[in-house]
Amino acid sequence: MPKDFPKIQLVLTVLFLVISILAFFFFWRAINNNNQETKLEEAEWQRESSRASEMRALESTFKMVDRERSELGTHFAKSSDIVPFLDTIEALAKKTNTGAEFVSVNITKDQSGLLVEIKVSGTFDSIYKFLTLLENSPYELVFNGVEIHGQAVVEGEKKSIKLPQWNGVFRVKLLSFIQ
């Protein structure tokens, strides 16, 4: 065995080993600290993300409720909003090529509804379509009376075919009337 064992190399090697071990633990601790900070930041980010998604869901719900509220509002006619109801009836008459004329518009005695009497004229088909559209309107209606009468067709000198003219009177009660 050699007697000249290099002590300096051994000291440098041990010193390098100690420095390497210290550096390893230093970086290992720094990485663990960064991981903990990252987990805290990620948890904070998740909370903010869930808050943002809840806000979007609430906004969506508000929009849907607002649409439903306005749609629900169309089912009720206030005493100050009788005109849109009557305009709806006139629009249905125009859509079916039926002549519609309001004979009377009255509030019921118990003030729970609005009574409307409508005189209609046209072909039987158009009056029937008008009646169907009126039944399916967004308002809650009760028909107190429906009378439909046909008129005789007088043929003139021209032998053209005419559709018979029909007349009718509808007595309708608007139940969803708010005073």
Secondary structure, DSSP 8 states (H G I E B T S, - for coil): --S---HHHHHHHHHHHHHHHHHHHHHHHHHHHHHHHHHHHHHHHHHHHHHHHHHHHHHHHHHHHHHHHHHHHTT-EEGGGHHHHHHHHHHHHHHTT-EEEEEEEEE-TTSS-EEEEEEEEE-HHHHHHHHHHHHTSSS-EEEEEEEEEE------SS-------EEEEEEEEESSEE-
